[in-house]
């Protein structure tokens, strides 16, 4: 009960602060129809799934040094592992 009152007060304050900002302008996303159409046309020739997998592999290879550095940093944090 006390926690609920405290959280309600926090929500009231946060919503009051957010209410001070001007409203965002209405955004139109009509251009996405064209992008989806181009992806649909490209999907006729090359599978989008295959392109996504290839893109993932390329990103993995390009960031292999970073990934290895993070793995080694974590391994060094474990006592007794050289």
Secondary structure, 3 states (H helix, E strand, C coil): CHHHHHHHHHHHHHHHHHHCCCCCCCCCCCHHHHHHHHHHHHHHHCCHHHHHHHHHHHHHHHCHHHHHHHHHHHHHHCCCCC
